[in-house]
Amino acid sequence: MRDVYKFHVTSHNLRPEKGLLSDPVSNNTLKIVAAGSAFAVILLAASQLSTAEPYIPFAIGGALAFWLRAEPQREEWMWWLAGLVGVGLVLHRPANPDPVLWVAWAAAAVGFASLLMFLMRFAAQPATRRQTLLTGIVPILLVPAYVFSAQKMLIIAQAMHATTLDLYLYAFDGSLGFQPSFLVGRLMAGNIVFREVCAVAYYALPLAMGVAYAASIDVKRGKAAWRLLGMFVAAGLFGWVFYNFFPATGPRYVFVKAFPRLELPYDSLKRLLLEPITINQNFPRNAMPSLHMTWVYLIWWNLRSRSGVARSVVIAFVLLTALGTMGTGEHYFIDLIVAYPFALMVQGVCSALPWRSRTRWIAVGFGCVATLIWNLALRHSDIFLASRVFPWAAVVATLVATEWLRRKMVDDLSNSNAGPSAGVVADATLSEAPTVAPA
């Protein structure tokens, strides 16, 4: 996927020299009216946003990361605070005390305020600088639009599959000797702090996407990381296809009140009748593979900085999201494992390696074949009950082979001078530019 757009982000052309409206050109009546119109549009959009679900609000919150990378001045922060107060007054507050919804509400508020500042900059700048700002505004809007469209695609998958293969995934997880999702679910139920932290990490994925894109902007060379956005979109499209190969929904939708307290003993799994089961079609068929973890893996692989703090934050986010996907009952453990080679496939398709690179297409082929083999093997989950060693060996082999190929792509890309990361941004670039970790 070629980077065909330039994002000329420098301290000169993205940041006003003397403040937002101090330039004489910016003080004419037309531009003041335009800034006022931007404020009205943001307030209108905020007043219409539903905070009953967290994904879109978190996606809007990613605008703050872009605003921080734009190096706002003190005067602009005063305008930002004014915008934040206005948005806070009109943005609907969550109807229940769920901490996740309130964190999402706060994210949406700061996101709207940040988008407002970009629009006001756009109104205040001369025409020669507006294209740069517009190129920055568009990605801010793309993440919420993508999240919204992904939700609509899931509705189509739900309508296509009245039955699911959840019992097969449940049987595999049980073949490991315990049910990981049930275990994590019980741990979350027993500790409110742990539960809410994992839940926030899980639902804040759209925010992490926005932060990842903003952090991956190459400030020194003035290029946007369109490749990273391409990975997110490609993962969604490929994931939707694979959802139809193995429709499944998650233990919370199958076992309802029994999750996470009750699970079948290992010895009883051999007597479990494995067959498709009918699940309410209002529940999403998006378990296998876990797109949630696919996107998180891609963020992790493509935003590794030399900063120990940033790296630690990203790894913590990966682990908390993994725990959240299982503990909330949205996914089985095996969903997260199969997502690893699936993410490698997406990484290979969108890699900066040359199209003729052998390593690139080996990675793509392995990721695709491994995902399909797991889809086939899981339809015969009873074979994994022959020995507890067998399923663990399959899991470890999948992770090790995937990681070896991923690192091979990193090495080949570094040797070909296409960039020292298998994805988007060089470690050196991130170490020199401000890095915002997705957390």
N, C-alpha and C positions, 0 to 999 in steps of 0.2 A: 504494500500500500504506500503510495508515494506522498511525501509531504509537499503539497503543491501550493499551500498558502503560507504567506509570510506574516508573522506577528511581530511587528517592529516595536518591541517593548524596551524602551530605554528611559533613563531618568530625564532625558530632555523632552522626548515627544509624548510620554504618557503622563508626566506629572506637570501641572501648570507651574510656571516659573515663579509667580507671586501670589498664588492662591487661586481659588476657584473662579471668583468673579472680579478680580482686581485688574485684569487686562482690559484696557479701554475697549478693545474689540468686543469683549464679553459683556459689557455693560449696556449695550443697546437694548432697546425695548423688546425687539423680536426675540432675542436670546433669553431675556428674563422671562418672557411669556412661555418660551419653550421649556425652561427649567421648571416653571410653575406647572406646566402641563404634565411634565414627567412626574412631579410630586403627586399630582392628582391621579395619574394612571397607576402609580404604585399603590396609593391608598385604596383605589378601587379594586385592584387585583388582590390586595391583602384582605379586604373586607369580604371577598368572594371565596377565599380559600377555606376548604374544610380541614379542620384539625382533628377530625374523628379517626383518621388513620395517619401514621407518621411518615410514610415514604416520601410523598411530595413535599411536605414541609422540610424534611431533612435535605432533600435535593436542592431546594431553594437556598438553604443555609450555606451551601458550597460557595455562593457568591462572596462571602466574607473572605475566603482564602484568596480570591482574585483581587479583592480590594486591598488586602494586606500586601500582596505582591506589587501593587501599583504605587506603593510608597506614598500614602496620603500625607498631606501637610496638616499642621495644627488647625488651621482655619477649616479645612475640610472635615476634620474630626468633629468640629462643632456642628457643621451641617449634618454630618452622619448621625450624631446624637439627636438632633432635632427630628431627623427622619425616623429614627428608631422610636422616639416617643410617639410620633404620629401613627406609625405602623402598629405600635403596641396598643393604641387606643381603638383601632378598628379591626385588628386581627382577632377572630373568634377564639376565645379561650376554651380549652378542652372541657367537656361536660363532666368528666370524672377525674379523680385524683391520680390516675396512672402516671407515674414518673416519666415513662417513655414519651407519652403524649406531650407532657409539659416541656421536656427537653426539646422535642421536635418543634413545639410552638416557639420556644426561644430561638432555635436555629432559624426558623422561617422569618422571625422578626429581624434578626441581624442580617439575614440574607437579603430581605427586601430593602433594608436601609442601604446595604452595600450596592445593590443594583441601582437604587435611586442615585447614588453618588456617581456611578458610571454614566447614567443618563444625563445627569447635570453637567458632568465634564463634557459630554458629547455636545450639549447645547452651548457650553461656554467656549469651546475651542473653535479656532478658525477651520475652514473647510479642509485645509491641507493636513490637519491632524485628525480629522474625524474618522477617516478610514481605519486608522490604527485602533481607535477606541471601539469602533464597530466590530472589528475583528476580535476584540476582547469580550464584548458584550454577547456575541452570538454563542460562544461555548457556555456561558453562564446559563443561557436559556435552553441549551440543548439537553443538559442532564435532566431537568424536570420533564421536558418533553419526551425524552427517551424512557424515563421511568413510567410515565403515563401510558405510552404506547405499549410497553412491555406488559403492563397490567391488562391491557385490552387483548393482547395476544394470548394470555393465559386463559381468558374467558373462552376463546375459541377452542383451546385444548380441552377445557372442561366439558364443552358441549360434545366433543368427538368421542369421549371415553366415559361410558356409564360405569364401567368396572375398572378396578385397579389391581396391581400386582403387589400390593403392600405386604401380604403374608410371606412372599418370597424374600423380601428384604428383611422382614422380621426374623425369618428362619436363619438367614445368613448371619445377622448380628448375633443371634443366640448361639450360633455354632462357634463363636469366639469364646464361649464360656460364660458370658453375661450379656445383658442388653445395655450397651453404652448410653443410648438416648435415655433410657429409663433411669440409669444410675445418675447421669448429670441432672435429669429432671428432678430427682429426689434431693440432690444437693442444692439445687436452686430453690426448691420448695422449703428447705430447712434453713436458708440464710437469705434474708431479704436484700441485703446489700449485694451479695454475689448474684442474686437473681436479677436485680435491676441493672447492674453493670453489664452483665452478659446480654440482657435484653436490649439495652441501649446500643451496645456494639452491633448486635444483629440488625436492628432496624435502621441504624445510622449508615448503612452501606451507601446509599445515594450521596450522603454528605462526604463520605470517604472518596467517592468517585470524583466529586468536584474538587476536593482538596488535592487529590492525586494529580489531576490535570493541571491545576494552578501551580503546584510544586514542580511540575515537569517542564514548565516553560523555560526555554533557553534564553535567559535575559541578555547574555553577552552577544549572542549571534542573532537574536531577534526572530526566532522560529517558534511556532506553536507546535505542540505535540499532538498533531492530528492522528498520529499512529496509535496513540493510547486510546483516544476516543473510538478509533476504528476497531480496536480490540474489544472494547466494551460492547459495541454494536454487534460485531461478529459473534461474540460469545452468546449474546442473546438470540441471534438468529439460528445458530447451530444448536443451541440448547433447546429451542422450541422444537426443532426437528427430532432430537433425541428423546424429548419428552413423549413423543408419540410412539417411539419404539418400545418404551417401558413406562407406561403411565402409572404413577404412584403418587401418594399425597402426603404421607407422614403419619407417625404413630398417634399423634393427638387426635387426628380425625378418624382413625380406625378404632382406637381403644377408648376414646372419649374419657369418661370418668375413671377408668382403670389406669390411665396414664397419669403419672409415672409410677404409681404405687405397686401395681400388680404386673407380674411377668411370669411366663411359663418357665418352669425349671428345665435345665438342659436335657434331662432324660425324657421329658415330655415332648420335646420338639420333634422327635422321630415319628410321633403319632399325630402330628399336626397335618391336617389335610391342606396341601398347597393347591390353591385354585384362585382364579380371579374373584374378587368380591365386589359387591355393589356399594358404592360410596356416594353420598349426596353430591350432586354435580355442582353445588355451590362452592365446594372445596376445590382448590387448585390442584392440578395434576403436574406438579413441578418439583418432584423429589429427586428423580434420577436422570442425569447427575445433578448435583447441587450447583445451580448457577450462582447462588449466593457465594459459595466458597470459590467457585471459578473466578468470579470478579475479584474476590479478595486475594486469591493467588496471583492474579495478574497485577494487581496493585503492588503486592509484595515484591514480585520479581522485577518490576520495572521502576521501582522507586527506592532501591537500596542506595543509601547514602553512606559516605565514609564516616558520617557523624554517628558515634556510638549511641547517643541519646535518640536520634531519629530512628535508627535501626531498631533499638529496643522498643520504641513506641509502636512501630509498625508490626513487629513480631507479637507484641502484646495484643494488638488489635486483631491479628490473625487468630491467635489462640482464643481470645474472648469471643470472637465471632463463631469459631468452630464450636465452642461450648454452647453458645447461644442457639445455634442452628439445631443442636441435638436437644438441649434442655427445654426449649420451647415446644418440642414435639413436632417441629416442622420437617425434620430430616432424620434418617437413620444414619448410623456411622458409615456404612458402606457408600452412601451417597457422597460423602466428603472424600472418600478414597478414590472413587471413580472420577470425581471432578479433577483430580490431579493430572492424569494423562489427558483428559479432555481439555484442560487449560493449556497443556503443552501443545495440543493441536492448534488451538487458537493463536498461541504465541508464535508458532511456526508459520502459520498463514500470514500473520501480520508483521513478521520479523523484518528488521532492516537488512538481513542477509541478502546477498544477490539471489535472484530467482533461480539461477542455475546451481545454487549451493546444494550439495548432496546432503549435508547435515540438516539443512532446513527441511527438506522433504522426507528425510528419514524420521525426523521428529514429528512432522505432520502425520505421516503414515502410521507411526507407532501409536501416537495419541488417539487417532481414529480407530485403529484396529483394536487397541487395548480397551477402549470404551465399548466397542461392539462385542468383543469377547466377554467382557463382564456382563453386558446385557443378556447375552446368550447363557452364560454360566449361571446367572442368578435365576433364570427360569427353571433351573434344576438345583435349587439351593440344598436339597436333601443330600447331594453328593458331598457337601462340606461337613456334614455331620459324621462322616466316617472317622474323623480324628480332629481334635482341636488344633493340631499342628498345621493341618492342611489350609484352613482359612487364613491363619496368621501368616503362613509362608506366602500365600497368594497376595496378601495385603503388602507385606514387606517387599516382595519382588516388584510389585507395581510401582511403589513409591521410589525404590532405589533405581530402577531402570528409567523412570521418568526424570528423576533428578539428574542422573548421569547424562542423559540426552540434553536436558536443559543447560547444564553447565558446558556441555560440548558446544552448544550454540553460542554461549557467552564467549568461550575461547575463540571460536571461529570468527565471530564478529569482531572481536578485538584484534585478531591477526589480520583481518581484511581491511582494517582501518575504517570500517563503517561505523564504528562507535563501540565503546567498551562495555555496553550492556546489551543483553539479548532483546531489548525491547525499545526503549524510547530515549533515555537520557543518560549521558555518561556520568559515572560516579564523580569524576573530576568536576564536571559542570555543576552538579548538585552540591558539591562541597564548597564551591566558590559562590554559588548563588544561595539566597535564603531558602531553606528547605522547610516545608510544612508537612509533617507526617500525618497520615489519615487516621485520626483518632478522635 
